[in-house]
């Protein structure tokens, strides 16, 4: 039997915090082959008087470079290979690089070392297959339908210049606007924006700040951003919207009659329009209910699951969230330091705020991966390649290789979530026994 197939000696000591300490021993035969490879690499880099490059006898090369250099070269070659085999034989999934210590390697002897590493923790899923969460879409009322009819009416309004009169609710306003928090720019940057001052404006309070102004007037109004504001960092923040009004347009609304249905392309009569809008609202209510149920399913699965989330995974997730925040800030023309100054936070405080969401995110990912294993869910290479085609061009091999692991994980999490929702709908289990 080839020495390459001889199992390693691997002793595993489990420690708190999902840490494992491995003591690994590779047989002398593997060390000898690594030494031969090390000498081959050194021979090409060392010039020895009297010999052509790469042709010095082994004994001469060994005397010239010395055992310490050969030993280090052999360790550099052998240790990564042995480590990869060791974690595979021990059936461990490291989530951090190993902290290697106490490396022993002498002529004719084995390679021995210890390594501490944080590993993926076990997850106890609980009886998630007993979950049953029915779909409960909100009913669509006649009042909802009439509100949609009015929205269609506003969408097909005829615009005309309002001249110098004051802005009124319902107008379309063009203005150069910027958003500041504690004096620091956090959005807009003075860019020209067009706003319809209709009900449901994304920023409550902005209509009140604009009504009564005229073309050329300065705007400066304070408001509190809503809890569902797209930028999570600014939700609930007190900000100032400032700028200058450039144009005011009034709207002439079409009458709510059969002609409105024709204008909107939703039938020939007002009843046709109402019917089409009701169908849209019911479809949207169904989608919302599906999303709501998915969230409920995940909440329940997480409640049932027991897992000790390693600190290293939490900090890695915090790092990722801060990188994503910095990218968004850069896109808005704001530096990370300026953001910290504007929000009155230190980096340590920001990391502290991110800790709980990061912990919940990591727990969710670990739980979904455990569900995938329990349900026998696997991601085919062809599925990964198709998903990659949507985000990275086929010829860009480095980026595809870099993204492949993340794409595979995303597909796995998505399919595990779909399976959980199917179970909550009452579909029979199709996975392995727990």
N, C-alpha and C positions, 0 to 999 in steps of 0.2 A: 504493500500500500504506500502511495506517495506521502512523503512527510507533509505536503501541502494540505492534505486532508485530515491530518491529526488534529483532534480538537484541542483547543487551548485549555489551560487550567484557569478557571474564572470563579473567584469567590465574591459573593455580593453581600454587603452589609447594608441593610435598610436603615435610614435615619429619619428623624422628624423633618417636616417641610418638604416631603417628596424627594429627599436627597438619597442617593445611593453611593456607596464607596466600594469600588471594585479593586480587587487584587488580581492581577493578570500575569500569567506566565506563558511564554512562548518557548517551544522546544529548541535545543541547541542547533538542530539541523536548519531551522528557519533562520537562526542568527547567522550561521555560517554562510548561507546564501545571501543574506543581507550584507555581510562583510564583503563577499565577492563583488556584489553590485557597487558597494561603496568604493572599493579599490578601483573598479572600472571607471567610476566618475572622477575619482581623484587623479587617476593616471592621465586623464585628458587635460587636467588643469595644472599639473606639476611638471616643471622642467627639471630633468635630472641630467647633469653633465655626462657625456659619453653615450647617451642613448637618444634615439629619435623619440619625439613625443608619442606616448602611448605604447612604447615597446620595452620599457624597463621591466626586468623580472620582478615578480611579486615581492620577493625577499628584500630587494633593493628599495622598492617603493615603500614597503613597510618601515624600513629603517629611516628612510628620508622623511616621510610625513609624520611618523610616530603613531602609537596606538591611540592617544586621545583624539586625534583628528579622524582616524578611521572609525573609532567608536561613535563619535558624534554624527558622522555621515551615515553610519549604519542605523543609528537610532532615528535620524530624520527620515530614512527610507522605510524602516520597518514599523515604527510605532503607530503611525496613522492607519496602516493596514491591519495591524493586530487589534487596535482599538475598535475599528469597524466590525471586525469579526467577533470581538468580545461582547459588544452590546447586542449583536445579533444572536449569539449563542445564549446570552442571558435573557433574551427577549425583553429588552428595555428600550424605551423611546426617550432619548435625551431631549431636553428642551434648552439646555445651555451647553456651551463647550466644556470639555472636561478640564478639571484642574489636576494636571499630572504631577506626581511627586515620586520621590524615592526610586528613580530609574536605576536598575542594575543591569549591567551588561559587561561581561568579561570574556576574554578569548576562550572558546570551547564551551562556554556556559550558556544558560538560557537568558532570555530577556524577561525581566520582571519589573513591574511598576504598579503603583496604586493611582487611582484616579477618582476624584469626587465629582459627581455630576447631578444636576436636578433632572428628574425624569417625569414623564407624563403620569399624573396620579390616577389611581383607579377611581371609577365612578360607580356608585350604587344607584341604579335608576329608580328603584321602587316599582310599583305596579302601574306603570304608565299605560299599559294596554287596557286598563279598566276605565280610562278617561272617556267620557261621553259629553260633548259640548254641542248642542244643536245650533243650527244656523238661525239667527233671529234678525232678519232685516227690518229696519224701521219702516212703518207703513207710509205710503205716499198719500198725502191729503189733497183735497181740492185747493186748499190754500197754497200748498207747495206748487201745484200746477199753475195757479194764477200768478205766483211770484215769478215763475219761469217765463210765463207769457210776457210779463212786464220787462223782464231782462231781455227777451228777444226784441221787444219794442225799443228799448234803449240802444241795443246793438245796431239797429237799422235807422237810427235817428239821422236827420240831415243836419250837418254842421254849418254854421255861418258865424262870421266874426261878430263878437259882441261889442266891439268898439271900446269906448272908455268907461263903460258902466262897471260897477263893482261886481266882483265874482259872486255867483250864487250857487247854491247846491244844485248839482246836476250838470254844471258846465264842464267843458273839457279845458284844462289849464296846461299850458306849456311853461315850464319854469326851469331855471338853473338852480338845482338844489344840492345841498350837502348835509350829511348827518354827522353831528359831533357829540361826543360823550366826554364830559369834563374838559371841554376845549379841544380834544383831540379828534381828528377826522377818523370816522369809522365806516363811512359809506357815502356813495354819491360822488364826492369829489368835485362838486359844482357842475356836473354834467347836465346837459339839457334833458329833461324828462317830461313826458306827457301823462297827465293823470285825469281820469274821469271821476268827478266828485259825486259818484253815485253811491247808494247804500252798499255796504260791504267793502269799502276801501280797505286794503290790507293794513293800513296804519290808522287805527282809531284815534281821532283827535286832529288829524291832518286837515280834514275838511273844514273844521272850525277855525283852524289857523289860517286858512286861505280865503274863506268867505269874507267878503267886504273889501278885499284888496283890489287894486287896479293894475293895469299893465304898467310896468316900470317900478312897481312898489317893491320894497324890500320885505322879505318874509323872515320871521324868527319866532318859532313856536316850539314850546316844550311838550313832550308827550312821553308816555311809557310804552315801550315796545311790547307787543302781546306775547303770551307764553308759547305760541306756535310760530314765532318769527323764524324765518329760514335759517338764520345764523344763530346756532344754539348758544354761542358765547354772549349774545346780546339780548337774549330773552329776558323780559322783565326789566331791562335797563332804562333809566331815565336819560333821554337824549334831546338834543335841540336840532330842529330842521330849519335851515337858513338858506336864503338865496334871493333870487329876483324873478318876478313874474314877467314872462316874455309875450304871451298871447292868451287871450280868453276867447273861447268859442262857445256859443250857445247851441242848444239842440232843439230841433223841431221834431217831435215824436210822431211817428205814423199812428193813425187810429188803430185801436184793437178791433179788427174786423176780419172778414174773409181774406181781404187783400194782404194782410200781414202774414198769413200762412203762405201765400204765393211768394211774397218777398223773401221769406225765410227758406223757401224751398222745402216746406214740410206739409205739403198737402194743398188742397184747394179751398178749404173752409176753415173757420175758426175751430170747429170741432176736430178737424183733422190735426190742426196744430196742437191742440190740447192733448189729443191722444198720443201723438208722437212725443211730446214733452213728458207725458206721464211714463211712457215706456223708457225714455232716457233716465228719468228719475228713479224708476224701479230698478233699472240695471245698475245705476250708481249706488243705490241703497244695498243691492246685493253684493257688489264689490266691497263696499264699506263693511258689511257684515262679515264677509269672508276674511277681510283683513283683521277685523276685531276678534273673530274667533281664533285666527292664527295666533294673535297676541295672547289670548286667554290660554290656548293650548300650551304655548311655550312657558307662560307663567306657572301653569300647573305642573308641567314636567320639571321645571327648575325647583318648584316647591318640594316635589317628591325626591329629587336627586340629592345625594350626599357626596360631596367631593371636597377635598382640601386643596384649594387653589395655591400653587407655589408662588412665593413672593417674586421670584424671577420672572414668571409669566405675567404677573400683574405689572411689574415695572416695564417690561417689554411692550405691553399694550399701552401703558401711559406714554412711553416714548413715541409709539406709532400715532397716537391721538395728537400729540403736540406737533409732530411733523406735519400731519394733515392740517392742523390749525395754522401753522406757519405758511403753508402753501396757499391757503385761502386768504390770509392776510396779505401775502405778497401780491396775489391777484388783485387785491383792492388797493394796492399802493401803500400798504402800511407795514412798517418793520415790526418784528417781534418785540424789540425793546420798547418801541413807541406804544405798542398794545399794552405791555405790562405797566408802563408809566400811566397810560390813560385809565386803566382799570385799578390802579393803585395796588397792584399785587407784585409779589416776588415770584421767581420761578418755582421756588419751593412751595409756596402757597398754591400756585396753579397746579402743580403736580399733586398736591394733597387733595384738591378739589376733584381731580381726575381719578383718584384712586378707586372710589366706590364704583363709578361707572365701568372702569377698566376691569375690576374684579367680577362684576356681573357679566361683562362681555366674555371674559375668559371662561367663566363657569358655563355660560351658554354654549360656547364652542366645544368645550370638553364633553358636555352632556350630549350635544348633537352627534359628536363622533362616537360616543358610547352607544347611542341609539342606532347609528348606522351599523355598528358591529353586531348589535343584538338582532337587527332586522336583516342582516346579510346584504346590506347595500354596498355596492362597489361602483366605482366610476371607470368606465372603459376609456382607454387611451384615445379612441376615435372621438368620444364626447369632449374630451379635453382639447383636442386639436380643433374641433369645430368651434368651441367657445373662444379659443385663442384667435381664430380667424376673424372674430368680431372686434378684437381690440388691438391685435398686432399683425402686421402684414407678414405673409408667409416667408418672405426672403430675409426677414430680420431675425436670424437665428439666436443671437445673444439675448435679445429682449424676450423672445419666446421661451428660451430656456429659463430665464430669470422669472418669468411670470407663470410658468407651468405649475409649480407647486401651489401657488396661491389660487389659481383657477381651479385646480382639482379640489382643494379644500372648500372653496365656495360652492362648487357643484355638490359636494358631499353634504354640506350643511343644508343646502336648499332641498335636496332629495330626502334627507332625514326629516326636515320640517314638513315636507309634503306627506311623508308617511305618517307622521304624528297626527296631522290634520285628518288624514283618511281614517285613522284609528278612532279619532274623536267623532267622526261621522258615523262610526259603527261598522266599518269594513273589518272583515276577519283578519287576524294576525297572519303574516306570511313569513315571519323571520324565524330565527333559532330560539330554542327554549332558553329562558333566563336561568 
